[in-house]
Amino acid sequence: MLLSRYAESAFWLGRYMERIESLSRLLMVTESFAADQDSDDAWAPILNVFADTTSFEERGKALTALNVANFYISDAANPNSIFYASQMGKENARSLRHLISTESWRQISVFHSSIATLQRRRFALSKLSEICMSIRESCFTFRGVMEATCYRDEVWRFNQLGAALERADQVTRLIDIKYFRFDRDDDDEAAPPDVAWWNTLLRSASGYHAFQRRYSFNADPADAANFLLCDPWLPLSVTNAAETALYQIKQLEDDFDAAPGQEVKRAASALRERLDSPPARLSGRTLHRYLDHVQQEIMGLAIAVNDRYFEPA
C-alpha cells in the first residue's frame, strides 16, 4: 500500500500542474477582452473569481493589467500564482522521484526553471498571450510525458484524481468570470447574448470546434454554458473532469483495495447529483449561483479525499 505522504504528493502534483494550465487560460481570456477596453477595470473579474481582491490590494499596487498579470504569474507569495504552483509542483515531484519516471521529473524541472526565469525579469503586457501560450504548451508536454512514461499504480491514480478535481474546479471559474464581467446586474432572462465572449471561452477550453459539431450554428450562449458544464465527451467540461475523478476513486478501490469510505462516497454522490441537475436556464445570477454550488461540492469531495487517504490514522 502506498504511503499516505506519497499519495498526497501525487495528488497535489496533479492539482498544481492543472492549476498552472488553468491560470494561463484565464489570463489569456481576460487579456483578450480587456484589449478592447480603455479601462484596467476589465482585469478586476479574475480577482473576483479567485476571491483575491483583498490579497491584491494588500500589495499596495494599482489595479492595472500588468500588475494583475504579474500577481498571477510571478508573485511568489500568492498561492494562486503560476510561480507558486510551479514551485509546489516541483517540490511534490521531488518527493516522488523514486516513484515517477525520470522523464517526468526532468520535464517538471525544466518547466520550473523557465517559470523561475520569468519570475526574475519584467515582461511587457504585449507578450502576455505569448507567455501564457508557452506555459500551456509546457503543461501539455508534461501531461503527455506522464501519460507516456508513468507506471499505472496508485501514484498514477492519485495524480490523475488531483488533476481531475482541479480541472473541474477551474473550469467553473472560467465560466464564472463572465458573471463578474457582464451579468452581475442582469436578470437571468435579460442577460445579453455575448456571443463573442462565449466563443472565446470555448476556444480557451479547446472546445470551439467540438461545440460547432455538437450544436447548430444558431445555438445561443446558454448552450455554450451547458456544453462546458455538462458535455461528457469534452475533456475540459466540468462533468468530464468530475467523472474522471470518480473513476480514479473507483480504480483505487478495485485495483489497490483503497476503499473510499463513507464520507468520500457521500461527497462523490453529492457532486454527481449536483451536476445531474443543472438549472433550466444557464445564464446570469442563476448560472453564478449554480457554479458556486458545484464548487462547494468539488471542495467537499477534495476534503473528503484528503481526510480518507492522506491524514494519518
C-alpha positions in Angstrom: 0.0 0.0 0.0 1.3 3.4 -0.9 2.3 5.6 2.0 -0.1 8.5 2.6 2.6 11.2 2.1 3.4 9.8 -1.4 -0.3 9.6 -2.3 -0.7 13.2 -1.2 2.3 14.4 -3.2 1.0 12.7 -6.3 -2.4 14.2 -5.8 -1.1 17.7 -5.4 1.4 17.4 -8.2 -1.7 16.8 -10.4 -3.6 19.7 -8.9 -0.7 22.2 -9.2 0.1 21.4 -12.8 -3.6 21.6 -13.8 -3.8 24.9 -11.9 -0.9 26.4 -13.9 -2.6 25.5 -17.2 -5.9 26.9 -16.0 -4.4 30.2 -14.8 -2.7 30.7 -18.1 -6.0 30.1 -19.8 -7.9 32.6 -17.6 -5.2 35.2 -18.2 -5.5 34.8 -21.9 -9.2 35.1 -21.8 -9.0 38.2 -19.7 -6.4 39.8 -21.9 -8.4 39.1 -25.0 -11.4 41.1 -23.8 -9.5 43.8 -21.9 -7.7 44.7 -25.1 -10.9 46.3 -26.4 -11.4 48.4 -23.3 -9.8 51.7 -22.2 -10.1 50.9 -18.5 -8.0 48.5 -16.5 -11.2 47.6 -14.6 -11.5 44.8 -17.1 -8.9 42.9 -15.0 -10.9 43.0 -11.8 -13.1 40.0 -12.6 -10.2 37.5 -12.4 -9.5 38.8 -8.9 -13.2 38.3 -8.0 -13.3 34.7 -9.4 -10.4 33.7 -7.1 -11.6 35.9 -4.2 -8.2 37.6 -4.4 -9.3 41.3 -4.4 -8.2 41.9 -0.8 -4.9 40.0 -1.2 -4.1 42.0 -4.3 -5.0 45.3 -2.6 -2.6 44.4 0.2 0.3 44.6 -2.3 -0.4 48.3 -2.5 -0.3 48.3 -6.3 -2.8 50.0 -8.6 -5.3 47.9 -10.5 -3.6 47.7 -13.9 -3.4 44.9 -16.4 0.3 44.5 -15.9 0.1 44.4 -12.1 -2.7 41.8 -12.1 -0.9 39.7 -14.7 2.3 39.8 -12.5 0.2 38.9 -9.5 -1.0 35.7 -11.1 2.2 34.8 -13.0 5.2 35.7 -10.8 4.1 36.7 -7.3 5.8 34.1 -5.1 3.6 35.0 -2.1 0.3 34.4 -4.0 -0.8 30.8 -3.6 -2.9 31.3 -6.8 0.1 32.3 -8.9 1.7 30.2 -11.6 5.1 30.6 -10.0 3.8 29.4 -6.6 2.1 26.4 -8.2 5.2 25.6 -10.3 7.3 25.7 -7.1 5.0 23.5 -5.2 4.5 21.1 -8.1 8.3 20.6 -8.3 8.5 20.0 -4.6 5.8 17.4 -4.7 7.5 15.8 -7.7 10.8 15.8 -5.8 9.3 13.6 -3.1 8.1 11.2 -5.8 11.4 10.9 -7.7 11.7 7.2 -7.0 8.1 6.7 -7.9 7.7 8.7 -11.2 9.6 8.3 -14.4 12.9 10.1 -15.0 11.4 11.8 -18.0 8.6 13.3 -15.8 11.0 14.6 -13.2 13.2 16.1 -15.9 10.2 17.8 -17.6 8.9 19.4 -14.5 12.4 20.6 -13.5 12.9 22.2 -16.9 9.4 23.8 -16.7 10.0 25.2 -13.2 13.3 26.7 -14.3 11.6 28.5 -17.2 8.9 29.9 -14.8 11.6 30.9 -12.3 13.4 32.8 -15.1 10.2 34.6 -15.9 9.6 35.4 -12.3 13.0 37.2 -12.1 12.5 39.5 -15.0 10.0 42.0 -16.2 7.8 41.2 -19.1 5.7 43.5 -21.4 2.0 43.2 -21.4 2.2 42.8 -25.2 3.9 39.5 -24.5 1.3 38.1 -22.1 -0.6 35.9 -24.6 2.7 34.5 -26.0 3.9 33.7 -22.4 0.6 32.1 -21.4 0.5 30.0 -24.6 4.1 28.8 -23.9 3.1 27.9 -20.4 0.1 26.0 -21.6 2.1 24.1 -24.1 4.6 23.2 -21.4 1.7 21.8 -19.3 0.6 19.8 -22.3 4.1 18.4 -22.7 4.3 17.4 -19.0 0.9 15.7 -19.2 2.0 13.8 -22.3 5.2 12.7 -20.7 3.4 11.5 -17.6 0.8 9.7 -19.8 3.5 8.0 -21.9 6.0 7.0 -19.2 4.4 6.6 -15.8 3.6 3.3 -14.2 -0.1 2.8 -13.7 0.0 2.3 -10.0 -1.5 4.2 -7.0 0.8 7.2 -7.7 -0.7 7.5 -11.2 -4.3 7.2 -9.9 -3.8 9.8 -7.2 -2.1 12.1 -9.6 -5.0 11.8 -12.1 -7.5 12.3 -9.3 -5.9 15.5 -8.2 -5.7 16.8 -11.7 -9.3 16.0 -12.5 -10.7 17.7 -9.3 -8.6 20.8 -10.1 -9.8 20.8 -13.7 -13.4 20.6 -12.6 -13.0 23.5 -10.2 -11.0 25.7 -12.6 -13.5 25.3 -15.4 -16.3 26.5 -13.2 -14.2 29.6 -12.5 -13.5 30.1 -16.2 -17.3 30.1 -16.9 -18.0 32.3 -13.8 -15.6 35.0 -14.9 -18.4 36.1 -17.3 -20.7 36.8 -14.4 -18.2 39.2 -12.8 -17.7 41.0 -16.2 -21.3 41.3 -17.5 -24.1 39.7 -15.6 -24.0 40.9 -12.0 -26.9 43.2 -12.5 -28.8 41.2 -15.2 -31.9 39.2 -14.7 -31.5 35.7 -15.8 -33.6 36.0 -18.9 -32.4 39.5 -19.7 -28.7 38.7 -19.9 -27.1 39.9 -23.1 -26.0 37.2 -25.6 -22.3 38.0 -25.5 -21.6 35.5 -28.4 -18.0 36.7 -28.8 -17.3 36.1 -25.1 -18.6 32.5 -25.2 -16.7 31.8 -28.4 -13.5 33.0 -26.6 -14.3 30.7 -23.6 -14.9 27.8 -25.9 -11.7 28.3 -27.7 -9.7 28.6 -24.5 -11.2 25.3 -23.4 -10.3 23.7 -26.7 -14.0 23.2 -27.3 -14.9 25.6 -30.1 -14.9 23.2 -33.0 -16.5 20.4 -30.9 -19.2 22.8 -29.9 -19.9 23.7 -33.6 -20.2 19.9 -34.3 -22.4 19.3 -31.4 -24.8 22.3 -31.8 -26.3 24.1 -34.8 -25.0 27.5 -35.8 -27.9 29.3 -34.2 -27.0 27.9 -30.8 -27.2 30.5 -28.0 -24.8 31.2 -25.1 -26.8 29.1 -22.7 -25.9 26.1 -25.0 -22.2 27.1 -24.6 -22.5 27.1 -20.8 -24.3 23.8 -20.9 -21.5 22.4 -23.2 -18.7 23.5 -20.9 -20.5 22.3 -17.8 -22.3 19.1 -18.8 -20.9 17.5 -22.0 -19.4 14.1 -21.1 -17.1 13.9 -24.1 -15.4 17.3 -23.8 -12.1 16.8 -21.9 -12.4 20.2 -20.3 -16.0 20.1 -19.3 -16.8 20.0 -15.6 -18.8 16.8 -16.0 -16.0 15.0 -17.8 -13.5 16.1 -15.2 -15.7 15.1 -12.3 -16.4 11.7 -13.8 -12.7 11.2 -14.3 -12.1 11.9 -10.6 -14.9 9.5 -9.6 -13.4 6.8 -11.9 -10.0 7.2 -10.3 -11.5 6.8 -6.9 -13.2 3.6 -8.1 -10.0 2.3 -9.6 -8.1 2.9 -6.3 -10.7 0.7 -4.6 -10.9 -2.0 -7.3 -7.2 -2.3 -8.1 -5.5 -1.4 -4.9 -8.0 -2.1 -2.1 -8.1 1.6 -1.2 -11.7 1.8 -0.1 -13.0 5.3 -0.2 -15.0 5.3 3.0 -18.5 6.7 3.6 -17.5 10.4 3.5 -15.9 10.1 0.1 -18.8 8.2 -1.2 -21.2 10.8 0.2 -19.3 13.7 -1.3 -19.0 11.9 -4.7 -22.7 11.3 -4.7 -23.5 14.9 -3.9 -21.2 16.1 -6.7 -22.8 13.8 -9.2 -26.3 14.7 -8.2 -25.4 18.4 -8.5 -24.0 18.0 -12.0 -27.0 15.9 -13.0 -29.5 18.6 -12.1 -28.4 22.0 -13.6 -31.0 24.8 -13.8 -33.1 25.1 -16.8 -31.5 28.4 -17.9 -27.7 28.6 -17.5 -27.2 32.4 -17.5 -26.9 35.4 -15.2 -27.2 35.0 -11.5 -28.8 31.6 -11.8 -25.7 30.3 -13.5 -23.4 32.0 -11.0 -25.3 30.5 -8.0 -25.2 27.1 -9.6 -21.4 27.3 -10.2 -21.0 28.3 -6.6 -22.8 25.1 -5.5 -20.7 23.0 -7.9 -17.5 24.5 -6.5 -18.7 23.7 -3.0 -19.3 20.1 -3.9 -15.9 19.8 -5.6 -14.3 21.2 -2.5 -16.3 18.8 -0.3 -15.0 15.9 -2.3 -11.4 17.1 -2.1 -11.6 17.5 1.6 -13.1 14.0 2.0 -10.3 12.6 -0.2 -7.7 14.3 2.0 -9.3 13.1 5.2 -9.6 9.5 3.9 -6.3 8.9 2.2 -3.8 11.5 3.4 -4.4 12.0 7.1 -2.5 9.6 9.4 -4.9 7.2 11.1 
